[in-house]
Amino acid sequence: MPFLAGFDPRWQDADQYLSALTRDLDEGRRLDLLDEYLSPEVISHGGSGALTEPEVLGAALASRLAALTGPHLLLEERLWHAAEANALYAAERFHVTARHDGAGLYGPPSRRRLCFAQMSERLCRSGRLDEQWVLRDEAAILAQLGLQPEEGARLRLASGVEEQVPSRDAGTGDGDPWGEALAELIGRVMSGEIAVLAEQYDPAAELFLPGAEIGCGPREAETFWVGLRAAFPSARFEVHHALGSERPLAPPRACIRWRLVGRHDGQGAFGAPTGAPVEILGMTHAEFGPDGLRREWTLYDAPGVWVQILRATGGY
């Protein structure tokens, strides 16, 4: 019997099924199986918008694999739960290596070896990918290629841009208290309650941030979160999904998916305010210890934000 209704019996559990998705789609081993893996109504959300339909998503996957050849995704984290009788929802984090051997998404091939973080959340129903949210550390990729985020945004605009598509998923998570605690913590920070960082972060908390930035402790967490909020002071912060887990021999863990929706109306990481409408898709993973949050991984697509600003202002 399959582990969930509607899933092929060859998948003995969620880990096996999700690993096959990673191998065959993200690493490009079996793009001939798109019709088997993807729902006809699939939606793939990214840092500057979304793609719909299997053919469109397949073309985007092929374009990325042509630019970054031989990708290998090393799994660092995976939390999942049965969202419905025939559906699973999974949050994953990967360390990715690839080689920039092809022209296209990042300009002429540089032959450079790249490494970067990727986070994804996937909703699969009856054995098919129905909706996903995927973030890569595009700022880190561009930095390794000697490009600024604005340059990367212009390259993306030249190759076609996703559109904002509302999510179909109405779920909010698995109700685990660790997921809810992380959602509340980041929500309070983005509401301006900065003191909560010193109260709930381990003094030596490790931080892994966009652009492959590494930080330590609540003061550096404050610099990151306040810097993001400062660029979009009137934007609405929303946590859309939260998962948590507490298992033997592992620290309590949590994953949240969030959006910052509003306008670029503040001075900050994206320059002088332009008033451009933006929707920032973000994900945060965390581990907790006896002195509070001890590791945080947060990712959003900074070049994808530049895409939205440049598109709105005609700056390309």
Order of alpha helices (4+ residues) and beta strands (2+ residues): alpha-alpha-beta-beta-alpha-beta-beta-beta-beta-alpha-alpha-alpha-alpha-beta-beta-alpha-beta-beta-beta-beta-alpha
